[in-house]
Amino acid sequence: MPVAPQLDVITIGRSSVDLYGQQIGGRLEDMGSFLKAVGGCPTNIAIGTARLGLKSAVITRVGDEQMGRFIREQLEREGVETSGVITDPKRLTALVILGVRDEKTFPLIFYRTDCADAALQESEIDEAFIASARAIVVTGTHFAIPNAAAAQKKAIALARKHGRKVVFDVDYRPNLWGLAGHQAGEERYIRSETVTEHLQAILPDCDLIVGTEEELHAAGGSEDTLQAIRTIRSLSAATIVCKRGPMGCVVFPGAIPASLEDGIKGPGFPVEVYNVLGAGDAFMSGFLRGWLRDEPIATCCAFANACGAFAVSRLLCSPESPTFPELQYFLAHGSPHRALRRDAEINHVHWATTRLPQPAGVMALAIDHRAQLEEMADAAGVPQERIAHFKTLAVKAAARVADGRPGFGMLVDGIHGREALFRAEDHGFWIARPLELPGSRPLALETDTTGSLGATLAEWPVSHVAKCLCFYHPDDPEALRNAQEQVLKRVALACRQVGRELLVEIIASKHGPVADDTVARVMTRLYAIGIRPDWWKLEGQPSPAAWSEIDAVIAGHDPYCRGVLLLGLDAPEETVAQAFRAAQGSASVKGFAVGRTIFGEAARGWLAGSLDDEAATAIMAERFARLVAAWQER
């Protein structure tokens, strides 16, 4: 009895690391910094379809090195099945270096000499794996390499044997067929009878053929688009999709009409062209989302055109592919911006649905304190430099409690905690780092005196969360509120621009009375001015009603918010535990980040010399463990 497919689609072929020059408008020769992303047409499609809700996989090769592991790990984060990703012990992962010169010029260099994915072998195409998917996607460039061509042809034969669909992305890169030099990576079309002959041998076995007009010229052997499509139709009964850039696409499921304009179309989405690289892969992802779910062709076109519009309006390839919630939002609401990358609402959905996975709840030991520990060191008469070692002891204490379990974290600063940050990374902790100048009111940032906020964030590991503490009461004078809000807006913008999560910590109780609506009023105001933190860090509230108001504010303004962490304010353990219990009815509270309640006694004793390293570590571990137990038992 036939087995129902477990996957929607398997893509086959190229897999690379793309390095995108960040200086838009400059020559590739002059690029000074680059952004890294997973690339390669079939790998981009695997990620794009996964983001749109399909179950996807990719068959490719990567090197046995850091770039190969990056590709594999990113595919796993995106939800792409990786059992078809083969690690090549001899070859390096392919690299592509790209730039944006202007709206029409996108220089790129393929580093593919004897690269891993080009070594894909026929023997690596597993029949059961092919049969597990509703469709496979083969890509034109990999037919330029004999062994890879044999692998794709085997996959096609197996798909046909098991009644699966075959999708052909023409993906024509002349220089990867040996028709242009290394410097001509952006060249999209060079006429070649040899290429046409290769491609036409594939067409009869396809159910869906997708290409730009130039790519269909290559497949059809004619530079008259309609004639090329008619030639393709004479060889294949496949649905033919012609991508037409800003004009969207036109689809021919049957007989070819007298005019291109008589094919099936969907709505187009005119946008500012920022970078066309990867737009076709996003387009294919959108079309497959509809086609493999048996949507009408016009709907498939709408999905595809919208996904392509997102891609050309942004810089990178796979990271810019939209998620299905993002696509649905855009189709429902559109955008007032031709440059979609400037649409705050769409960008927030994109960010919130593509950010790195984080634990659903966090139990964190906060040791990001600077001023308090400096005061303790001064009181003990010891150099402040000793604080750095104490913070590594706090990491040991947290690791002792966590014992390898997920959901544990630390707040650590980069002033006294540089080594502690390195050690916290060793344990896979959720990590947040402070930006605020300790005790400042109005809010000021440490980077205001030490350097650039954006440059500082860019130096951090991508998984680190930026934390900003603001002493903010809703009844503060207007000038004070405005000053603090401007700093918070600057932090929020910088975090989004460099791709770091943001935790906003609000303490209202030190500067006025706290009623049930106090913190909710602060949060409502910050949401109103465009600040949408990934996390909130809040003090205990006076009643369950206060937590209900906070829950309502988050639900109404940002359902993508990860949640609230409770802080401790140097309160006794039982007071903190009571705050845990008081918040148990809140849907938003997801954990805690407590500091001096855990480390205060140990720090004073260790700095004064009455406790050695192990004794201080043990005290912190015991206190942290008790709070963890109180949280879990609440």
TAQUIUR-V138293 format. One record per residue. N is the residue number from 1. RES is the residue in one small letter. PSI is psi in radians with two decimals (none if undefined). OMEGA is omega in degrees with one decimal (NA if undefined). Layout:
N;RES;PSI;OMEGA, N;RES;PSI;OMEGA
This chain:
1;m;2.28;-178.5, 2;p;2.47;178.7, 3;v;2.32;178.9, 4;a;2.42;179.8, 5;p;2.43;177.0, 6;q;-0.40;179.5, 7;l;2.71;173.3, 8;d;-0.74;-172.6, 9;v;2.49;170.7, 10;i;2.18;175.8, 11;t;2.67;-173.1, 12;i;2.31;171.5, 13;g;-2.30;-169.2, 14;r;2.53;174.6, 15;s;2.10;-174.3, 16;s;3.00;167.2, 17;v;2.13;178.4, 18;d;2.33;175.6, 19;l;1.90;-174.7, 20;y;2.16;174.5, 21;g;2.34;-175.3, 22;q;-0.18;-178.3, 23;q;1.63;-175.6, 24;i;2.26;-179.2, 25;g;-0.14;178.6, 26;g;2.88;174.8, 27;r;2.66;177.2, 28;l;-0.54;178.6, 29;e;-0.46;-172.1, 30;d;0.07;-177.8, 31;m;2.36;-179.3, 32;g;-0.28;179.0, 33;s;2.72;-173.1, 34;f;2.63;170.2, 35;l;2.46;-176.0, 36;k;2.41;178.3, 37;a;2.74;171.7, 38;v;2.41;-179.7, 39;g;-2.98;-175.3, 40;g;2.18;-172.3, 41;c;-1.01;-176.3, 42;p;-0.56;179.5, 43;t;-0.68;173.5, 44;n;-0.73;-179.4, 45;i;-0.67;177.8, 46;a;-0.76;178.3, 47;i;-0.77;-178.5, 48;g;-0.75;179.5, 49;t;-0.61;177.0, 50;a;-0.71;178.9, 51;r;-0.46;-179.4, 52;l;0.14;172.8, 53;g;0.06;176.3, 54;l;2.70;174.7, 55;k;1.89;-172.1, 56;s;2.81;176.1, 57;a;2.89;178.1, 58;v;2.47;171.9, 59;i;2.05;-177.6, 60;t;-3.12;173.3, 61;r;2.54;173.0, 62;v;2.81;179.2, 63;g;2.82;178.0, 64;d;1.12;-177.9, 65;e;-3.04;-171.3, 66;q;-0.64;-179.5, 67;m;-0.65;176.0, 68;g;-0.71;177.9, 69;r;-0.62;176.3, 70;f;-0.81;-179.9, 71;i;-0.85;-178.3, 72;r;-0.82;-177.9, 73;e;-0.67;179.1, 74;q;-0.69;175.8, 75;l;-0.74;179.0, 76;e;-0.70;177.4, 77;r;-0.58;-178.7, 78;e;-0.11;-179.8, 79;g;0.29;178.8, 80;v;2.32;176.5, 81;e;2.25;-173.3, 82;t;0.20;-179.1, 83;s;-0.31;177.1, 84;g;0.07;178.2, 85;v;1.98;-176.2, 86;i;2.33;176.2, 87;t;2.11;-178.7, 88;d;2.05;-175.8, 89;p;-0.20;-173.6, 90;k;-0.50;-171.4, 91;r;2.70;178.6, 92;l;2.66;172.4, 93;t;2.43;178.2, 94;a;2.56;175.7, 95;l;2.59;172.8, 96;v;2.26;176.0, 97;i;2.24;-171.0, 98;l;2.76;176.0, 99;g;2.93;175.7, 100;v;1.90;180.0, 101;r;-0.80;175.8, 102;d;-2.89;-175.2, 103;e;-0.31;-176.6, 104;k;-0.11;-173.9, 105;t;2.09;-176.4, 106;f;1.38;-176.0, 107;p;2.45;176.0, 108;l;2.63;179.4, 109;i;2.20;175.9, 110;f;2.12;173.4, 111;y;1.56;-171.0, 112;r;0.30;179.4, 113;t;1.95;-179.5, 114;d;0.75;-178.2, 115;c;2.94;-172.8, 116;a;-0.85;-173.1, 117;d;-0.45;178.8, 118;a;-0.24;-178.9, 119;a;0.17;178.4, 120;l;2.34;-173.9, 121;q;2.65;177.0, 122;e;-0.65;-177.9, 123;s;-0.27;-177.9, 124;e;0.07;175.3, 125;i;1.89;-174.9, 126;d;2.24;-175.3, 127;e;-0.77;-178.5, 128;a;-0.65;179.9, 129;f;-0.78;177.2, 130;i;-0.74;-178.5, 131;a;-0.28;-176.7, 132;s;-0.08;-176.8, 133;a;2.61;177.0, 134;r;-0.50;-177.1, 135;a;2.70;169.6, 136;i;2.67;174.4, 137;v;2.08;172.9, 138;v;2.65;-172.5, 139;t;2.45;-170.9, 140;g;-0.71;-175.7, 141;t;-0.62;-177.4, 142;h;-0.17;172.4, 143;f;-0.13;177.2, 144;a;-0.20;-176.9, 145;i;2.08;-171.6, 146;p;-0.85;-177.1, 147;n;-0.70;178.8, 148;a;-0.63;176.2, 149;a;-0.74;179.0, 150;a;-0.66;179.1, 151;a;-0.78;-179.6, 152;q;-0.67;179.0, 153;k;-0.63;176.6, 154;k;-0.74;178.9, 155;a;-0.70;178.0, 156;i;-0.81;-178.8, 157;a;-0.72;179.9, 158;l;-0.67;177.5, 159;a;-0.75;179.0, 160;r;-0.69;179.6, 161;k;-0.66;-175.4, 162;h;0.20;176.6, 163;g;0.46;179.4, 164;r;2.79;-179.4, 165;k;2.57;176.2, 166;v;2.12;179.3, 167;v;2.30;-178.5, 168;f;1.97;171.2, 169;d;1.98;-173.1, 170;v;-0.64;168.1, 171;d;1.05;-174.2, 172;y;2.02;175.1, 173;r;1.73;-174.0, 174;p;-0.68;-176.2, 175;n;-0.34;174.7, 176;l;-0.15;170.2, 177;w;0.12;179.7, 178;g;0.35;-176.0, 179;l;-0.08;179.8, 180;a;2.84;-177.2, 181;g;3.05;-178.5, 182;h;-0.56;-176.7, 183;q;-0.13;-175.5, 184;a;0.63;-177.1, 185;g;-0.50;-178.6, 186;e;-0.11;178.8, 187;e;2.24;-174.0, 188;r;-0.34;-176.8, 189;y;2.16;166.8, 190;i;2.18;-177.1, 191;r;2.35;-179.1, 192;s;2.07;177.6, 193;e;-0.54;179.2, 194;t;-0.78;178.1, 195;v;-0.79;179.7, 196;t;-0.75;179.4, 197;e;-0.76;178.5, 198;h;-0.83;-175.2, 199;l;-0.68;-177.2, 200;q;-0.40;175.7, 201;a;-0.35;-177.8, 202;i;-0.56;-168.0, 203;l;-0.71;-175.3, 204;p;-0.43;-176.1, 205;d;0.16;-174.1, 206;c;2.61;174.3, 207;d;-0.40;179.9, 208;l;2.23;179.4, 209;i;2.21;-174.7, 210;v;2.29;177.0, 211;g;2.81;169.9, 212;t;3.01;176.9, 213;e;-0.75;180.0, 214;e;-0.68;178.9, 215;e;-0.65;176.1, 216;l;-0.52;171.8, 217;h;-0.78;-179.7, 218;a;-0.73;-179.1, 219;a;-0.61;-176.5, 220;g;-0.18;177.3, 221;g;0.40;179.5, 222;s;2.53;177.6, 223;e;0.09;167.6, 224;d;1.98;-171.0, 225;t;-0.81;-178.2, 226;l;-0.71;178.4, 227;q;-0.69;178.3, 228;a;-0.73;-179.8, 229;i;-0.66;177.5, 230;r;-0.66;176.9, 231;t;-0.75;177.6, 232;i;-0.74;179.3, 233;r;-0.60;179.3, 234;s;-0.36;-178.5, 235;l;-0.29;-171.2, 236;s;2.50;174.7, 237;a;0.13;-175.8, 238;a;2.69;165.9, 239;t;2.26;-176.3, 240;i;2.23;179.3, 241;v;2.13;178.4, 242;c;1.99;177.9, 243;k;2.31;-174.2, 244;r;0.55;175.3, 245;g;-2.25;-176.7, 246;p;-0.27;177.7, 247;m;0.09;178.8, 248;g;-2.24;-178.2, 249;c;2.89;173.9, 250;v;2.43;-170.3, 251;v;2.44;179.9, 252;f;1.66;-179.9, 253;p;-0.30;-177.1, 254;g;-2.31;-178.6, 255;a;2.55;-178.0, 256;i;2.15;-177.1, 257;p;-3.10;-176.7, 258;a;-0.30;-177.8, 259;s;2.57;174.6, 260;l;-0.57;-175.6, 261;e;-0.16;-177.9, 262;d;0.04;174.5, 263;g;3.12;179.0, 264;i;2.37;-178.3, 265;k;2.88;170.5, 266;g;3.08;-179.9, 267;p;2.47;174.2, 268;g;2.85;-176.4, 269;f;1.53;-180.0, 270;p;2.16;179.7, 271;v;2.87;174.3, 272;e;2.30;178.1, 273;v;2.07;178.7, 274;y;-0.73;179.9, 275;n;2.08;-177.7, 276;v;-0.22;-176.8, 277;l;2.22;-180.0, 278;g;-0.10;-178.7, 279;a;-0.68;179.5, 280;g;-0.60;179.3, 281;d;-0.71;176.0, 282;a;-0.72;176.9, 283;f;-0.87;-179.6, 284;m;-0.69;178.9, 285;s;-0.79;179.4, 286;g;-0.74;179.7, 287;f;-0.75;-180.0, 288;l;-0.59;178.4, 289;r;-0.66;176.8, 290;g;-0.80;-173.6, 291;w;-0.73;-179.3, 292;l;-0.17;173.6, 293;r;0.27;174.3, 294;d;0.62;174.1, 295;e;2.75;173.2, 296;p;2.64;-177.7, 297;i;-0.69;179.8, 298;a;-0.64;177.1, 299;t;-0.73;176.1, 300;c;-0.73;178.9, 301;c;-0.74;179.6, 302;a;-0.81;177.7, 303;f;-0.83;-175.5, 304;a;-0.81;-178.6, 305;n;-0.70;179.4, 306;a;-0.76;179.2, 307;c;-0.71;176.2, 308;g;-0.64;178.4, 309;a;-0.73;176.3, 310;f;-0.79;-174.9, 311;a;-0.77;-176.5, 312;v;-0.31;-179.1, 313;s;0.01;-178.0, 314;r;3.02;-171.7, 315;l;-0.88;-169.3, 316;l;-3.09;178.0, 317;c;-1.63;-173.6, 318;s;-0.65;-179.4, 319;p;-0.36;-176.4, 320;e;-0.16;-179.9, 321;s;2.36;-174.8, 322;p;2.72;169.9, 323;t;2.91;-178.1, 324;f;-0.71;174.8, 325;p;-0.67;178.7, 326;e;-0.78;178.2, 327;l;-0.79;179.6, 328;q;-0.72;178.8, 329;y;-0.79;-177.8, 330;f;-0.76;-179.7, 331;l;-0.54;-179.6, 332;a;-0.63;-170.7, 333;h;-0.32;-174.3, 334;g;-2.78;178.3, 335;s;2.44;175.1, 336;p;-0.08;-175.2, 337;h;2.27;170.1, 338;r;-0.57;174.2, 339;a;1.68;-173.4, 340;l;-0.45;-179.1, 341;r;-0.18;179.3, 342;r;0.08;179.5, 343;d;1.91;-174.0, 344;a;-0.69;-177.9, 345;e;-0.83;179.5, 346;i;-0.73;-179.7, 347;n;-0.62;179.6, 348;h;-0.75;177.6, 349;v;-0.75;179.2, 350;h;-0.86;-179.6, 351;w;-0.87;-172.8, 352;a;-0.43;-178.1, 353;t;0.04;177.3, 354;t;-0.08;-177.1, 355;r;2.87;-177.4, 356;l;2.54;175.8, 357;p;2.46;175.3, 358;q;2.73;176.8, 359;p;2.57;-179.6, 360;a;-0.52;176.3, 361;g;2.68;-175.9, 362;v;2.28;171.2, 363;m;1.86;-169.5, 364;a;2.47;170.5, 365;l;2.07;-178.1, 366;a;2.07;177.8, 367;i;0.52;179.9, 368;d;0.08;-179.0, 369;h;2.38;178.8, 370;r;-1.06;-176.5, 371;a;-0.73;-177.5, 372;q;-0.76;179.9, 373;l;-0.58;175.9, 374;e;-0.70;177.0, 375;e;-0.71;178.0, 376;m;-0.75;-179.9, 377;a;-0.74;178.8, 378;d;-0.73;-179.7, 379;a;-0.56;179.0, 380;a;-0.14;178.9, 381;g;0.55;180.0, 382;v;2.75;-179.8, 383;p;2.48;177.8, 384;q;-0.34;178.6, 385;e;-0.37;179.9, 386;r;-0.36;-177.9, 387;i;-0.64;-176.9, 388;a;-0.76;-179.4, 389;h;-0.65;179.3, 390;f;-0.65;-179.3, 391;k;-0.54;174.5, 392;t;-0.52;175.5, 393;l;-0.63;177.5, 394;a;-0.65;176.3, 395;v;-0.75;177.7, 396;k;-0.72;-179.5, 397;a;-0.78;179.8, 398;a;-0.71;179.8, 399;a;-0.60;178.3, 400;r;-0.70;179.5, 401;v;-0.77;-177.7, 402;a;-0.72;177.5, 403;d;0.72;176.6, 404;g;-0.04;-179.1, 405;r;2.61;177.7, 406;p;2.91;174.2, 407;g;0.17;178.7, 408;f;2.64;-177.7, 409;g;3.11;177.8, 410;m;2.55;166.0, 411;l;2.10;-175.8, 412;v;2.45;179.6, 413;d;2.92;177.3, 414;g;0.01;179.9, 415;i;-1.04;176.6, 416;h;-0.15;-170.7, 417;g;0.41;-177.1, 418;r;-0.87;179.5, 419;e;-0.63;178.0, 420;a;-0.64;176.3, 421;l;-0.76;178.4, 422;f;-0.77;-177.2, 423;r;-0.59;177.0, 424;a;-0.65;176.6, 425;e;-0.59;-179.4, 426;d;-0.49;-173.3, 427;h;0.08;178.2, 428;g;0.46;-179.5, 429;f;2.61;160.3, 430;w;2.28;-174.0, 431;i;2.27;172.0, 432;a;2.59;-175.4, 433;r;2.44;-175.6, 434;p;2.59;173.6, 435;l;-0.43;-171.9, 436;e;2.64;168.9, 437;l;2.13;-172.2, 438;p;2.28;174.6, 439;g;0.04;-174.3, 440;s;2.41;175.4, 441;r;1.80;12.6, 442;p;2.73;-176.5, 443;l;2.29;171.8, 444;a;2.80;-177.3, 445;l;2.55;175.7, 446;e;-0.59;-178.2, 447;t;-0.23;177.6, 448;d;-0.42;179.5, 449;t;-0.27;-175.5, 450;t;-0.20;-179.3, 451;g;-2.85;-176.1, 452;s;2.37;176.7, 453;l;-0.87;-178.6, 454;g;-0.75;-179.9, 455;a;-0.65;178.0, 456;t;-0.84;179.7, 457;l;-0.67;-178.7, 458;a;-0.40;178.8, 459;e;-0.32;-176.2, 460;w;2.63;168.7, 461;p;2.53;-173.3, 462;v;-0.37;-178.7, 463;s;-0.20;-176.3, 464;h;2.41;-178.4, 465;v;2.33;176.3, 466;a;2.19;179.7, 467;k;2.34;177.8, 468;c;2.01;179.1, 469;l;2.24;178.5, 470;c;2.17;174.0, 471;f;1.68;-169.0, 472;y;2.14;173.3, 473;h;2.41;-176.4, 474;p;-0.32;179.4, 475;d;0.23;174.6, 476;d;2.72;174.6, 477;p;2.57;-174.9, 478;e;-0.73;-178.6, 479;a;-0.70;178.6, 480;l;-0.78;179.2, 481;r;-0.78;-179.3, 482;n;-0.72;-179.9, 483;a;-0.76;-178.9, 484;q;-0.68;-178.8, 485;e;-0.64;179.3, 486;q;-0.67;178.3, 487;v;-0.75;179.1, 488;l;-0.67;177.1, 489;k;-0.69;178.5, 490;r;-0.72;178.3, 491;v;-0.81;-178.6, 492;a;-0.75;179.8, 493;l;-0.78;-179.3, 494;a;-0.71;180.0, 495;c;-0.73;179.8, 496;r;-0.69;-176.7, 497;q;-0.56;-179.5, 498;v;0.05;174.1, 499;g;0.81;175.7, 500;r;2.44;176.5, 501;e;2.70;-176.8, 502;l;2.30;171.7, 503;l;2.09;176.1, 504;v;2.15;178.5, 505;e;2.18;179.6, 506;i;2.18;171.7, 507;i;1.98;-178.5, 508;a;-0.42;-168.5, 509;s;-0.35;-177.7, 510;k;-0.14;-174.7, 511;h;0.54;176.0, 512;g;2.92;179.7, 513;p;2.63;-179.3, 514;v;1.98;174.9, 515;a;-3.10;-176.9, 516;d;-0.45;-175.8, 517;d;0.05;-171.9, 518;t;-0.99;-177.0, 519;v;-0.62;176.6, 520;a;-0.64;177.7, 521;r;-0.71;177.0, 522;v;-0.85;-177.8, 523;m;-0.72;178.5, 524;t;-0.74;178.9, 525;r;-0.78;-178.2, 526;l;-0.69;175.0, 527;y;-0.68;-176.8, 528;a;-0.50;-179.9, 529;i;0.24;171.4, 530;g;0.21;179.1, 531;i;2.03;-179.1, 532;r;1.52;-177.2, 533;p;2.66;171.8, 534;d;-0.59;179.4, 535;w;2.64;166.3, 536;w;2.58;171.8, 537;k;2.06;-170.8, 538;l;2.70;174.9, 539;e;2.86;176.1, 540;g;2.56;-175.2, 541;q;2.76;-173.9, 542;p;-0.29;-176.7, 543;s;2.86;172.5, 544;p;-0.53;178.7, 545;a;-0.62;178.4, 546;a;-0.73;178.1, 547;w;-0.61;177.3, 548;s;-0.69;178.3, 549;e;-0.71;178.2, 550;i;-0.79;177.2, 551;d;-0.76;-177.4, 552;a;-0.66;178.9, 553;v;-0.81;-179.6, 554;i;-0.81;-179.1, 555;a;-0.64;-177.3, 556;g;-0.46;-175.3, 557;h;-0.49;-178.1, 558;d;1.49;178.6, 559;p;-0.21;178.3, 560;y;-0.10;180.0, 561;c;2.37;-179.3, 562;r;-0.53;177.1, 563;g;-2.97;-175.3, 564;v;2.38;169.5, 565;l;2.41;178.9, 566;l;2.45;176.1, 567;l;2.98;-171.8, 568;g;-0.55;179.7, 569;l;0.61;176.6, 570;d;0.44;179.8, 571;a;2.77;174.4, 572;p;2.71;-177.1, 573;e;-0.75;-176.8, 574;e;-0.61;177.1, 575;t;-0.73;178.0, 576;v;-0.78;179.1, 577;a;-0.64;176.9, 578;q;-0.67;176.3, 579;a;-0.65;176.3, 580;f;-0.83;-177.0, 581;r;-0.66;-178.4, 582;a;-0.41;-178.3, 583;a;0.12;-172.3, 584;q;-0.38;178.4, 585;g;-0.08;-176.6, 586;s;2.30;176.7, 587;a;-0.31;-174.5, 588;s;-0.47;-175.4, 589;v;2.09;-173.6, 590;k;0.05;179.8, 591;g;-2.80;-178.0, 592;f;2.76;172.4, 593;a;1.73;-171.7, 594;v;2.43;-176.0, 595;g;-1.46;-170.2, 596;r;-0.51;175.1, 597;t;-0.56;-178.8, 598;i;-0.82;-169.5, 599;f;-0.19;-171.7, 600;g;-0.96;-178.0, 601;e;-0.76;-178.4, 602;a;-0.70;-178.8, 603;a;-0.81;-179.2, 604;r;-0.74;180.0, 605;g;-0.72;-177.9, 606;w;-0.73;179.8, 607;l;-0.57;178.9, 608;a;-0.19;177.7, 609;g;0.09;-179.7, 610;s;-0.19;177.7, 611;l;2.39;173.6, 612;d;-3.10;-175.6, 613;d;-0.83;-175.8, 614;e;-0.71;-179.6, 615;a;-0.74;179.1, 616;a;-0.73;178.8, 617;t;-0.77;-178.0, 618;a;-0.74;179.2, 619;i;-0.81;-179.7, 620;m;-0.71;179.3, 621;a;-0.74;-179.5, 622;e;-0.78;-178.3, 623;r;-0.72;177.8, 624;f;-0.74;-179.9, 625;a;-0.68;179.1, 626;r;-0.68;177.7, 627;l;-0.65;175.5, 628;v;-0.79;179.2, 629;a;-0.71;179.1, 630;a;-0.69;178.3, 631;w;-0.80;-176.2, 632;q;-0.43;-178.0, 633;e;-0.09;-171.5, 634;r;none;NA
